[in-house]
Amino acid sequence: MYDYLVVGSGLYGAIFAHEAKASGKSVLVVEKRPNIAGNVYTEKREGIQVHRYGAHIFHTNNKKVWDYITGFAEFNRFTNSPVANYKGELYSLPFNMYTFNKMWGVVTPEEAQAKIEEQRKEIIGEPKNLEEQAISLVGRDIYEKLIKGYTEKQWGRDCKDLPAFIIKRLPVRLTFDNNYFNALYQGIPMGGYTKMVENLLEGIEVRLNTDYLENKKELDALAKKVVYTGPIDAYFDYELGYLEYRSVRFETETLDKPNFQGNAAVNYTDKETPWTRIIEHKWFEFGKDENGEELPKTIISREYSSEWKPGEEPYYPVNNEKNVALYARYKEMAEKENKVIFGGRLGEYKYYDMDQVILAALERCEKEFNQIK
C-alpha cells in the first residue's frame, strides 16, 4: 500500500512525488507515455536536445521557484528573442525599437510613440474583440503584419470572433531590449528537461506505459491518496461534456547543415504559411554540444495549430465563457473526491507557465506535508 499514487510524471507530478518522498511517504508514479517528464520531455538526437512537445523556455521572477528548481539542474543563460517572418520581412519580437524602425523607419522612442498613438485612434470606446484590442494597443500596421495571421492560425478563428481579453496586454517596449520575457531568472536546463525530471524522481518507483484511467480500479486500490494531473473531464469520463483545447502538431526533421534559421524560434505571422512557427532546437544550447563543440547538423520542428479532438494531445485550454462554466462544474465534482488531488495544467484546466506549475505544486505540498517553507 502506497501513501500516494501520482498520475503523470510532468512537472507537477514529479515535484509532488519528490516532496512526498522527502516527507517520508511512499509513492508510486504512473505514466501513460513511454517516457517521463510530460510535455517538457526532451530527447537527444545528433547531440541536440530536442523539445518533443514544443519549445519550453523557463522564466520566472519568483526566487523561491528559481532556488527550488535549480537544485535539480544547472540552467544555461538562454534568452528568448524570437523573430517574426512576415512574407520574408523579418521583425524583432517582442515589439521594440528594432520592430518600429523596420516597420516605419522611426529612430527615436518619441517618433515610435507618436506613430503608435496616431494609429490607436482608430478604435473608439471599449474594444469589442481581439482585433480592436490589438489595434488599440499597437495600431493597425503591427496588428496586420505581426498579430492577425499568427493569432488566426493559433486559434483557428477570425480575430473579430476572438475575445479581447486574450491579448489584454502586449509587450510594447520603447527600448532596444528584445528579451521576450521580462523575467529576472531565465534559461534552459543543461542536459535537457528530462534529466531534470529524472533528478526529481530519483529513488521513486515509476511505471511507464501505464494508463491510469484504463486501470483505475486496481491502481486506486494501491494507494491511500491519488494525485491526478491528467485532464479533469477525462477523469469523470466526460460526464458533463468535453472541455475544449487547441492542439499542436509537430513536423520534425534533421537537416544535414549546421544552421537553418539562425535563431531558436521564428514565428510566421502571415496567414498563408500553414505553420505558426519553426523551432531550431540547437540554438537553445547555442549550437554546441556539452563539450562546447559546434554541431554539424541541425533539427527543426514546424508547428501547426489545430482544434483538439479526443485521442490527440491537449495543449492550450480554450478559456472562453462556455469552457470556464463547464470547468467550474467539473471542479465541483472534483472537490467531492476526498481521496484525489487534481493538479497541473490539465487537472486544473489552466494555461500554466512552468514556474506557475512549480509554485502550485509546492504550495499543495506545503498544505499536504507542512514541510517546505
JONORSUL-V657929 format. One record per pair of residues at least 24 apart in sequence whose ideal C-beta (glycine too) atoms are under 6 Angstrom apart, sorted by the first residue. I is the first residue (numbers start at 0). J is the second residue. D is the distance in whole Angstrom. If there is no record, write none. Layout:
i=I j=J d=D
i=I j=J d=D
//
This chain:
i=1 j=25 d=5
i=1 j=27 d=5
i=1 j=221 d=6
i=1 j=222 d=4
i=2 j=223 d=5
i=3 j=222 d=6
i=3 j=224 d=5
i=3 j=226 d=6
i=4 j=218 d=6
i=4 j=221 d=6
i=4 j=222 d=4
i=4 j=225 d=5
i=5 j=226 d=5
i=6 j=211 d=4
i=6 j=227 d=5
i=6 j=228 d=6
i=6 j=229 d=6
i=7 j=228 d=4
i=7 j=229 d=6
i=8 j=35 d=4
i=9 j=37 d=2
i=10 j=356 d=5
i=11 j=228 d=5
i=11 j=342 d=5
i=11 j=343 d=4
i=11 j=356 d=5
i=11 j=360 d=5
i=12 j=228 d=5
i=13 j=196 d=5
i=13 j=199 d=4
i=13 j=200 d=5
i=14 j=360 d=4
i=15 j=226 d=5
i=15 j=360 d=5
i=16 j=203 d=5
i=17 j=199 d=5
i=18 j=364 d=4
i=20 j=203 d=6
i=22 j=368 d=4
i=22 j=370 d=5
i=26 j=203 d=5
i=27 j=204 d=5
i=28 j=203 d=6
i=28 j=205 d=4
i=29 j=206 d=5
i=29 j=209 d=4
i=29 j=211 d=5
i=30 j=207 d=5
i=31 j=210 d=5
i=33 j=207 d=5
i=33 j=208 d=5
i=35 j=196 d=5
i=36 j=192 d=6
i=36 j=193 d=5
i=36 j=196 d=4
i=39 j=192 d=4
i=40 j=193 d=6
i=41 j=191 d=4
i=41 j=192 d=5
i=41 j=193 d=5
i=45 j=296 d=5
i=46 j=288 d=4
i=46 j=294 d=5
i=47 j=280 d=5
i=47 j=281 d=5
i=47 j=298 d=5
i=48 j=191 d=4
i=49 j=280 d=5
i=49 j=298 d=6
i=53 j=247 d=6
i=54 j=278 d=5
i=57 j=353 d=5
i=58 j=180 d=4
i=58 j=182 d=4
i=58 j=185 d=4
i=59 j=182 d=6
i=59 j=184 d=5
i=59 j=354 d=4
i=60 j=182 d=5
i=60 j=183 d=5
i=61 j=354 d=6
i=64 j=354 d=5
i=64 j=357 d=5
i=64 j=358 d=5
i=65 j=184 d=4
i=68 j=357 d=6
i=71 j=195 d=5
i=71 j=198 d=4
i=71 j=199 d=5
i=72 j=188 d=4
i=72 j=195 d=4
i=73 j=189 d=5
i=74 j=186 d=4
i=74 j=188 d=6
i=75 j=186 d=5
i=75 j=187 d=6
i=75 j=189 d=5
i=76 j=186 d=6
i=77 j=186 d=5
i=77 j=187 d=5
i=77 j=283 d=6
i=78 j=178 d=5
i=79 j=179 d=4
i=79 j=180 d=6
i=80 j=177 d=5
i=81 j=264 d=4
i=81 j=266 d=6
i=82 j=262 d=5
i=82 j=265 d=5
i=83 j=145 d=5
i=83 j=266 d=5
i=83 j=268 d=5
i=84 j=265 d=5
i=84 j=267 d=5
i=85 j=144 d=5
i=85 j=268 d=5
i=85 j=269 d=5
i=86 j=269 d=5
i=91 j=177 d=5
i=93 j=170 d=4
i=93 j=179 d=5
i=94 j=171 d=5
i=95 j=172 d=4
i=95 j=177 d=5
i=96 j=175 d=5
i=102 j=140 d=6
i=108 j=173 d=4
i=111 j=173 d=6
i=126 j=163 d=5
i=128 j=159 d=5
i=128 j=163 d=6
i=129 j=158 d=5
i=129 j=161 d=4
i=129 j=163 d=6
i=129 j=165 d=5
i=130 j=158 d=4
i=130 j=159 d=5
i=132 j=163 d=4
i=132 j=166 d=6
i=133 j=166 d=6
i=136 j=169 d=5
i=137 j=169 d=6
i=137 j=171 d=6
i=145 j=268 d=5
i=148 j=268 d=5
i=148 j=269 d=5
i=148 j=270 d=4
i=149 j=266 d=6
i=149 j=268 d=4
i=152 j=275 d=5
i=152 j=304 d=6
i=153 j=275 d=6
i=153 j=304 d=5
i=155 j=306 d=6
i=187 j=283 d=5
i=224 j=338 d=5
i=225 j=339 d=5
i=226 j=340 d=5
i=227 j=339 d=6
i=227 j=341 d=5
i=227 j=346 d=6
i=228 j=342 d=6
i=228 j=343 d=4
i=228 j=346 d=5
i=229 j=345 d=6
i=230 j=345 d=4
i=231 j=329 d=5
i=231 j=341 d=6
i=231 j=346 d=6
i=231 j=348 d=6
i=232 j=329 d=6
i=235 j=332 d=6
i=239 j=328 d=5
i=242 j=322 d=6
i=242 j=325 d=6
i=242 j=348 d=6
i=243 j=317 d=4
i=243 j=322 d=5
i=244 j=307 d=4
i=244 j=313 d=4
i=244 j=316 d=6
i=245 j=304 d=6
i=245 j=314 d=6
i=245 j=315 d=4
i=246 j=305 d=5
i=246 j=307 d=4
i=246 j=311 d=5
i=246 j=312 d=6
i=246 j=314 d=6
i=247 j=302 d=5
i=247 j=304 d=6
i=247 j=314 d=5
i=248 j=303 d=4
i=249 j=300 d=5
i=250 j=301 d=4
i=251 j=300 d=4
i=253 j=296 d=6
i=253 j=298 d=5
i=254 j=297 d=5
i=255 j=296 d=6
i=257 j=295 d=6
i=259 j=297 d=5
i=259 j=299 d=5
i=274 j=301 d=4
i=274 j=302 d=6
i=274 j=303 d=5
i=275 j=302 d=5
i=275 j=304 d=5
i=276 j=302 d=5
i=277 j=301 d=5
i=315 j=350 d=6
i=316 j=348 d=5
i=316 j=350 d=6
//
